[in-house]
Amino acid sequence: MDHQAPRPVAANSYAAGAFRYYPYVMAAFVAILLLSNIIGASKPSYLPLPGGGQWAFGAGVLFFPISYILGDVLTEVYGYAHARRVIWTGFAALAFMAVMAAVVVALPPAQGWPGQEAYEFVFGNSWRIVLASMAAFWAGEFANAFVLAKMKLLTRGRMLWTRTIGSTVVGQGLDSLIFYPLAFYGLAGWPVEQLWQVILSQWAIKTAWEALLTPFTYWAVNFLKRREGVDVFDEQTDFSPFGHS
């Protein structure tokens, strides 16, 4: 079946409901965001180095960058304003997850249930970690979307790879620089040297992931632009995180 070629349009020309695939990309974004925060955010792992040393990194780095790739796709295809709705949706989902985890962990377990201690260890993150995660996500995602949308205007829609990687360098760098110091600075088991190793590792690995998956990003962007029939440019967009256009 043929699909119409994408045509350049202003970001405010379409409501979110006019797009067929937008809800699915939003759902994938939020699912990956929640799962990467539940499963891997607070576990430090390492790579062995020659000579017996170790290089530490956060385990969540293996999957969390996929949410940034989807964020790039959202901004590139649907524009900053539609990406902003998804970012706020993800932020609300993180807040609900934090409240739900706190309530469920605090409930007294049924007599004889052996899993309370393990449950508290896995889901009982301190509010410091929760708030750090939410602040880092909010700042990093909005920076990522802003840089990509502005670079799209500057490049007139050419050289997609420059803005996907460039926006990731800014957004992921900000995310890592905010989350780890706010969440773990001064805690036992997180010496300052390891903290900086994890920050730099997160930044480098996330950016490398973005570069490595550039062919997938190109495929997803081209697929969605063809199917939706538009190529959104943020020429008259309000770039405030709290804006509406």
N, C-alpha and C positions, 0 to 999 in steps of 0.2 A: 504494500500500500504506500502510495506516495504521500509525502508530507510537505507542507509549504516551506519555502526557504525562510530562514529567520530574517526579520527586517528590523533595523534600528528603531527603537522607540524610547521616549522619555520614561523615566521610572514611574511617574505618577499617572501613566496612561492606562494602567490595568490594576484592578483590585486582585487580591490574592485568590479569590474564588474563580477568577477567569483562567487560572492555570490548572491543567489536569494533573501534573505530577508533583506540584508543590507540596501537597500534604504528605506524600510518601517520603520526600526528601526530608521534610521536617521531622517525621516520625523516626527515620533512621538516625538523624542527627541527635535527637533527644535520647534515643535508646543507647547509642554508643556513649554519649556523655554520661548517663547514669551508670552504665555497666563499668566503664573505665574508672569511675570514682568509687564505686562499691568494691571492686575486686582488686585494683592495683595501686591506688593513689598513695597509700601510706607504707608500702613495702619497699625498702631499699634492697636492690640486688647488686650484682657486680660482674665485671668481666675480668678474668685473670690476665695479668700483664707479664711480659717477659721479666724474669728475675724474681718471680714470686709475688709481685705486688698485685693490687686489685684496683679497678676503677669502678666506682659506685655509680649507680643510676637508679631512678625510680621505676618500679616494675610497670606502672601504668603507662609509661611512655610507649610501650609496644602497640597499644591500641588507641589511646586518647587522640593521637594526631589525626586519626581518620575523621574525627568530628571537625577538625580544622579544614580538612580537604572538602568535606561536605559544606562547610561554611564558605569556602572559596567558590564552590559550585553554585551555591545559593546566591551569593552576591554577584557573580559573573552572569548568571542566567536571568535572575529575577530582580536584581538591583538591591541597593543598600536598605531601602525601606522594608522590603520583604524579608531580607536577612535579619533586620532588627527585630521583627516580630518573632522569628525563630529563636534568636538569642534570648529574648525576654521569656519565651516559652521554656527554654532550657533552664534559665535562671529560676523560674517558678518551680520547675520539676525538681531541681536541686534542693530548693528550700523545703518542699514537701517531703522529699526523701529524708532530709535531715531531721525534720520533726517526727516523721513516722518512725525512723530508727531510734530516736531518743525515747519515744513513748513505748515502743515494743521492748526495748532493752530494759526499761525501768519496770515493766510489769513483772510481778512475782511469778516465777515458774511453777508449774504444777509439781506437786510432791513426787519426787523420784525421777524427775526429768534430768538427765545428765549433761545437757548441752548449754546450760546458762553461761558458764565461764567462757566457753569457746565463742558463744554468741556475743558476749560482751566484748571479747577481744576483736572479733571481726567487724561488728557493727557499732561498737560503742565509741566511736571517735569523739574526741573532745570538741567542744564548741569552737575552740581555737582553730582546729583543723578544718572544721566545717566552714567557718567564716573566711578562712584563708582561701579555701577552694572556691567559694562563691565569688570572692573579690577578684581572684586571679582569672577565673573564667570570664567574668563580666568585662574586666579591663582588656584582657587578651583578645576576646572575640570581637569586641567593638573596634579595637585598634586594627585587627586583621581585616574586618569588613571595610573600614574607612580607607585604609591604605590601598586595598584592591580596587575599590570603586574609583578613587582618585587617580590611580595609575591607569585604569581603563580609559579615563577621559584623556589623560596625557598621551597615551600610546594610540588613541583613537581605535581601540579595540584590537590592536595587533599585538603580537608577542605575548600570548597568554602566560607562558612560563615565567616571564619576568615579574608579573604581578602576583602569581600564585606563590612563588618562592619569596619574593620581596615582602609580601604581606605576612607570610609565615615567619620570616626572620624577626619582624617587629612584634607580631601578635604572640608567637610562642615564646620569644625572649621575655616579653612583659609578663606573660603567664608564669613562667618559671621563676622569674626574679621576684614576683609578688608571693607566690604560693609557699615556696620552701622556707624562706626566712620567717614569714608570718606564722607558719604552721609548726616549725621544728627548731627555730633558733633558741639555743639555751637549754634544750631538753637532753636528758641522758641518752647516749647512743647516737647523738647527732653532733659530733665535733665540727668545729667551723670548717676545717679542711674538707671533711666529707660533704658538708652542706654545699660548699662551693663546687665540689666535684659533681654533685648531683645536679645543681643548677646548670652548669655548663654542659653536662651530658644530656640533660633534658633538651636544652636548646639545640645542641648539635644533632642529636638523634631525630628530634621532631622535624628539623629542617631537612635532614637527609631523607627522612621518610617522604616528605613533600616532594623533593626532587625525584626520588626513586619512583613515586607513583604518578609522576607527571603524565605519562601516557594514559593512565586511567582517568585522570582529571580531564584531559583533552577529549577522551571518548565520551565521558559523562556530560561535559559541557556541550559538545556538538550534538549528542543525542537529544538532550533536553531542548536545546535551541531549535532543532529541526521539528521536534514533536510539538513544542509550544508555539513555534512560528514567530518568535520575537528575539531580539537581542537588546537588552535593556541598558541604557546609559543614564547615569545619575547626573544629568545636567542641571536640574532645578530641585535637587533633593535637599531637604533639611537634614544635615548630618548629625544633629544632636541625638544622643541615645534616647532622649525623651520626646523626640519629634514624632510627627504623624505623616510626613510626606517625603 
